[in-house]
Amino acid sequence: MGRIVVGVDGSAGSLAALAWAIEEATFRKETVVAVQSWLPYSQVSPLESMAPVFQAGEGEAIAKDLLAEAVRKVVGDGAAEVVVEQRVFCDHPVSALLDASKGADMLVVGSRGHGGFLGLVLGSVSSQCVHHATCPVVVIRERGEGVG
């Protein structure tokens, strides 16, 4: 049985990606691996130093709760027709998704819709995944999100 890895951060785009991945996995009879990453620090601007934002163990617990809530929003209270594994990583989102998708049949990510110059400056997760993943990547846009 194959697997479809999907990045989930709780945003509308990631929820749409999770819903698409579950639908595709149902059709293919594959497992969905929902991935949430977190970092133990925050950086407000490039000129500021990294500042810890979590107590020991707190970040992982929060990430697990956020991921479980996102899966509940998409699947509902009933069980999905496919297995939805939930994995949390203390890592940058791109690294976590690329590592988790090694050997997967597909990687699915949402798009926040930053196009043009802003998208280039931000170096979006979806763009990095498209360029560096070792499996096919599907980028799901939110409904009503325009191109560009």
C-alpha positions as CSV (number, residue, x, y, z in Angstrom):
1,M,0.0,0.0,0.0
2,G,1.3,3.4,-0.9
3,R,1.2,6.7,0.9
4,I,0.4,10.3,0.2
5,V,2.2,12.8,2.4
6,V,0.4,16.1,3.1
7,G,1.6,19.3,4.9
8,V,-0.8,20.6,7.4
9,D,-0.4,23.9,9.3
10,G,-4.0,24.7,10.1
11,S,-4.4,27.3,7.3
12,A,-7.3,27.1,4.9
13,G,-4.9,26.1,2.1
14,S,-3.5,23.2,4.1
15,L,-7.0,22.0,5.1
16,A,-7.9,22.0,1.4
17,A,-4.7,20.0,0.7
18,L,-5.6,17.5,3.4
19,A,-9.1,17.1,2.0
20,W,-7.7,16.6,-1.5
21,A,-5.1,14.1,-0.2
22,I,-7.8,12.1,1.6
23,E,-10.0,12.0,-1.5
24,E,-7.1,10.9,-3.7
25,A,-5.9,8.3,-1.1
26,T,-9.5,6.9,-0.9
27,F,-9.5,6.5,-4.7
28,R,-6.0,4.9,-4.7
29,K,-6.5,2.9,-1.5
30,E,-3.4,4.5,0.0
31,T,-2.5,5.9,3.4
32,V,-2.4,9.6,4.2
33,V,0.5,10.9,6.3
34,A,-0.5,14.3,7.7
35,V,2.7,16.2,8.6
36,Q,2.9,19.2,11.0
37,S,6.2,20.8,11.8
38,W,7.2,23.3,14.5
39,L,10.3,25.2,15.6
40,P,11.2,25.9,19.2
41,Y,12.1,29.6,18.4
42,S,10.7,32.6,16.7
43,Q,12.5,35.3,14.7
44,V,10.6,38.5,14.3
45,S,13.0,40.0,11.7
46,P,16.3,38.9,10.1
47,L,18.1,41.4,12.3
48,E,16.8,40.0,15.6
49,S,18.2,36.9,17.3
50,M,16.2,33.7,17.6
51,A,14.0,33.8,20.7
52,P,12.7,30.6,22.4
53,V,8.9,30.5,22.3
54,F,8.1,27.2,24.1
55,Q,9.0,25.5,27.3
56,A,10.6,22.0,27.0
57,G,8.1,19.6,25.5
58,E,5.4,22.2,25.0
59,G,6.0,22.9,21.3
60,E,5.5,19.2,20.3
61,A,2.3,18.9,22.4
62,I,0.9,22.1,20.8
63,A,1.8,20.9,17.3
64,K,0.1,17.5,18.0
65,D,-3.0,19.2,19.2
66,L,-3.1,21.6,16.2
67,L,-2.6,18.7,13.8
68,A,-5.3,16.5,15.4
69,E,-7.8,19.5,15.3
70,A,-7.0,20.1,11.6
71,V,-7.6,16.4,10.8
72,R,-10.9,16.5,12.8
73,K,-12.0,19.6,10.8
74,V,-11.5,17.7,7.5
75,V,-12.6,14.2,8.5
76,G,-15.3,15.2,11.0
77,D,-16.2,13.0,14.0
78,G,-16.4,9.9,11.9
79,A,-13.6,7.8,10.6
80,A,-12.0,8.5,7.2
81,E,-12.3,5.9,4.6
82,V,-8.5,5.7,4.6
83,V,-5.9,5.6,7.3
84,V,-4.7,9.1,8.3
85,E,-1.4,9.0,10.2
86,Q,-0.4,12.1,12.0
87,R,3.3,13.0,12.4
88,V,4.9,16.0,14.1
89,F,8.4,17.1,13.4
90,C,10.6,19.7,15.2
91,D,12.1,21.0,11.9
92,H,11.6,23.6,9.3
93,P,8.4,22.8,7.2
94,V,10.3,22.3,4.0
95,S,12.8,19.9,5.6
96,A,10.1,18.0,7.4
97,L,8.0,17.6,4.3
98,L,10.9,16.6,2.1
99,D,12.1,14.0,4.6
100,A,8.6,12.6,5.3
101,S,7.9,12.3,1.5
102,K,11.0,10.2,0.7
103,G,9.6,7.0,-0.9
104,A,6.0,8.4,-0.9
105,D,3.8,8.2,-4.0
106,M,3.0,11.9,-3.7
107,L,3.4,15.1,-1.6
108,V,0.5,17.4,-1.3
109,V,0.8,21.0,0.0
110,G,-1.5,24.0,0.1
111,S,-0.7,27.4,-1.4
112,R,-1.2,30.6,0.4
113,G,-1.3,32.4,-2.9
114,H,1.7,34.6,-2.8
115,G,2.6,35.1,-6.4
116,G,5.0,37.4,-8.2
117,F,7.7,39.2,-6.3
118,L,6.3,38.5,-2.8
119,G,6.3,34.8,-3.5
120,L,9.9,34.9,-4.6
121,V,11.0,36.9,-1.5
122,L,9.2,34.6,0.9
123,G,10.6,31.4,-0.7
124,S,7.3,29.6,0.0
125,V,7.1,26.0,1.3
126,S,5.1,24.9,-1.7
127,S,7.7,26.3,-4.1
128,Q,10.6,24.7,-2.3
129,C,8.7,21.3,-2.2
130,V,8.0,21.5,-6.0
131,H,11.7,22.1,-6.7
132,H,13.3,19.6,-4.2
133,A,10.9,16.7,-3.6
134,T,11.8,13.2,-4.8
135,C,8.2,12.4,-5.6
136,P,5.4,14.1,-7.5
137,V,4.1,17.2,-5.8
138,V,0.5,18.6,-6.0
139,V,-0.1,22.2,-4.9
140,I,-3.7,22.8,-3.9
141,R,-5.0,26.4,-4.0
142,E,-7.9,27.5,-1.8
143,R,-11.3,27.8,-3.6
144,G,-11.6,31.2,-5.1
145,E,-7.8,31.9,-4.9
146,G,-6.8,33.5,-8.2
147,V,-3.7,32.8,-10.2
148,G,-0.7,35.0,-9.8
